[in-house]
Amino acid sequence: MNVHLKQAAAMILPDLKDKVALITGAGSGIGRAAAMMLAKQGMKVCLVDLKDERREQTKEEIVAAGGQSITVDVDISDPARVAQAFEETAKTWGRLDVVFANAGINGVLSPIEDMEPKDWERTLNVNLKGTFLSVKYAIPHMKERGGSIIITSSINGSRAFAGFGMAAYSTSKAGQVAFMKMAALELARYNIRVNAICPGAIDTNIGENTKSTPELEKVIIPVKYPKGNQPLEHAAGQPEQVADLVAFLASTASSHITGTETYIDGAESLL
């Protein structure tokens, strides 16, 4: 969904103005919506993504609406490239206040017995190692002023387990929540808050990096849901709804919240 920066947010959080955010997976979906939202709040935003065209388009929209943005081409599982993104952000604006560690993939969906070790490793490298690297390289730039780190986890692996074939993905998402809690306690001394958001089905293009194997059919257990498997709205959520939550966690409105996972799924995971 293309949303113009001027229409990206109804709420205004004045304490975010002129602060700096780095967002991974910023070219599309939740990452793009969060970038537009935070730019609307007056934040300067570094867009980190591999997909050049989408990433650059997001930057152009932010700049056209009067915001400030830079882009960095990063494989989130590559330590050197992740570190470079943080260095470029700090060099450009002299500070870092918010990190949204959002980049992730579904990866290959396969029964555990048939899953190739390389496919397991790829999913965990992007989702879990990428989150670790994003937090690790953020710390030196945030220790002085404090700030907020927000991690995109999922209902999968934390409150829902019927994603058949998604053992690697769900494991990576569960790992993110555990890592978030460890980081929140460790970084509290620097006034760095660390929280996770756990979306359910959101209307994004994550399906582009999802590959189901033929063997998946043998492990699927039929599940009969009540009519509509998102009880609140009977449809997948929108990235902009998640961006509202990201903005709240980025701001001092959530100053006493850290080490917490927040579910945003329209009650999907309660079925």
SVG drawing of the C-alpha trace seen along z (x, -y; Angstrom):
<svg xmlns="http://www.w3.org/2000/svg" viewBox="-18 -20 51 57">
<polyline fill="none" stroke="black" stroke-width="0.4" points="0.0,0.0 1.5,-3.4 0.9,-6.0 2.1,-9.5 4.3,-10.8 1.7,-13.6 -0.9,-10.9 1.3,-8.4 0.4,-9.3 -2.4,-11.0 -0.7,-11.0 2.2,-13.4 4.9,-12.6 6.9,-15.8 9.8,-14.2 10.9,-12.4 11.5,-15.5 15.1,-15.8 16.1,-12.5 17.6,-9.7 16.4,-6.2 17.9,-3.3 15.4,-0.8 16.4,2.5 14.1,4.0 13.0,0.5 12.2,0.8 8.8,2.4 6.0,3.7 6.3,2.9 9.8,1.3 8.6,-1.1 5.5,-2.0 7.6,-2.6 10.1,-4.8 7.2,-6.9 5.7,-7.2 8.9,-8.2 9.7,-10.7 6.3,-12.2 7.2,-12.6 10.2,-14.7 12.8,-12.0 15.8,-11.6 15.8,-8.0 18.5,-5.7 16.9,-3.1 18.7,0.2 17.7,2.8 19.0,5.0 16.3,4.1 17.6,0.9 14.5,-0.2 12.1,0.0 14.5,-1.4 15.3,-4.4 11.6,-5.0 10.9,-5.2 13.7,-7.7 12.4,-9.8 8.9,-10.0 10.3,-11.0 12.5,-13.7 9.8,-15.0 7.6,-15.5 10.3,-17.5 11.9,-14.8 15.6,-13.7 16.7,-10.2 19.8,-8.2 20.0,-4.7 22.5,-1.9 22.8,1.3 23.2,4.0 23.0,7.8 21.7,7.9 23.7,11.1 27.0,9.6 28.7,8.0 30.9,5.6 28.0,4.2 25.8,3.8 28.5,2.0 29.0,-0.3 25.3,-1.2 25.5,-2.4 28.8,-4.3 27.3,-6.1 24.2,-7.0 26.2,-8.4 28.6,-10.2 25.7,-11.8 23.6,-13.1 25.9,-12.8 23.6,-10.6 21.4,-7.5 18.2,-7.4 16.0,-4.6 16.8,-1.2 14.0,0.8 15.5,4.2 12.8,5.3 14.5,7.2 13.5,10.8 12.5,13.7 10.2,16.6 12.7,18.8 12.1,22.3 9.1,24.1 9.9,27.8 9.4,30.7 12.2,30.9 13.3,34.3 13.6,32.9 15.0,29.5 18.4,28.7 20.8,27.5 21.7,24.6 18.1,23.5 17.9,23.6 21.1,21.6 19.9,19.0 16.7,18.3 18.5,18.0 21.3,16.0 19.0,13.3 16.4,13.3 18.3,14.0 21.9,13.2 20.8,10.1 18.9,9.0 22.0,9.6 24.2,7.6 21.7,4.7 21.7,4.5 25.5,5.1 26.5,2.3 23.9,-0.1 25.1,-0.1 28.2,-2.2 26.2,-4.9 23.4,-4.9 25.2,-4.5 25.6,-8.2 22.0,-9.4 20.0,-6.2 17.2,-5.4 14.9,-2.7 15.5,0.6 12.5,2.4 12.7,5.9 10.2,7.4 9.4,10.9 6.2,12.7 3.3,14.6 4.9,17.6 7.3,19.3 5.9,17.3 2.1,17.8 1.3,19.7 2.8,23.0 0.6,24.1 2.9,22.7 3.7,26.1 7.1,26.3 8.2,23.1 10.4,24.7 13.4,22.5 11.3,19.3 9.5,19.9 12.7,20.8 14.3,17.6 11.4,15.6 11.3,17.2 15.0,16.6 14.5,12.9 12.1,12.6 14.6,14.3 17.5,12.1 15.3,9.0 14.8,9.8 18.5,10.4 19.4,7.2 16.8,5.1 18.3,6.1 21.9,5.6 21.3,2.3 19.0,0.7 22.1,-0.8 22.5,-3.0 18.8,-3.9 18.4,-1.9 15.0,-0.3 14.6,3.0 11.2,4.3 9.7,6.7 6.6,6.5 4.9,9.7 2.7,9.2 0.2,11.8 -0.7,11.8 0.2,8.4 -0.4,7.4 3.3,7.2 5.4,8.8 7.3,11.2 5.8,14.0 8.4,13.1 11.1,14.8 9.1,17.8 9.6,21.2 7.4,24.2 8.9,27.7 6.7,30.5 7.4,32.5 5.4,30.0 2.1,31.8 3.1,34.8 3.3,32.8 0.4,30.4 -2.4,31.0 -5.7,29.6 -7.0,26.8 -10.5,25.6 -10.8,22.0 -14.0,20.1 -15.1,17.8 -12.3,15.3 -9.0,16.1 -8.4,12.4 -11.4,12.0 -11.0,8.3 -11.1,7.1 -11.6,10.3 -8.6,9.4 -4.8,9.2 -3.4,6.1 -1.9,3.2 1.8,2.2 0.7,-1.3 -1.1,0.2 2.2,1.8 4.0,-1.5 1.8,-3.2 3.1,-0.7 6.7,-1.3 6.3,-5.0 4.9,-4.6 7.8,-2.3 10.3,-4.7 8.9,-7.7 9.2,-8.6 5.5,-7.8 6.8,-4.3 9.6,-5.4 8.9,-2.7 8.5,0.2 11.4,2.5 11.9,6.2 8.4,6.7 6.8,8.4 3.7,6.8 1.3,8.8 -0.4,7.0 -2.5,9.6 -6.2,8.7 -6.6,11.7 -5.5,14.1 -3.2,16.1 -5.9,16.5 -7.9,18.9"/>
</svg>
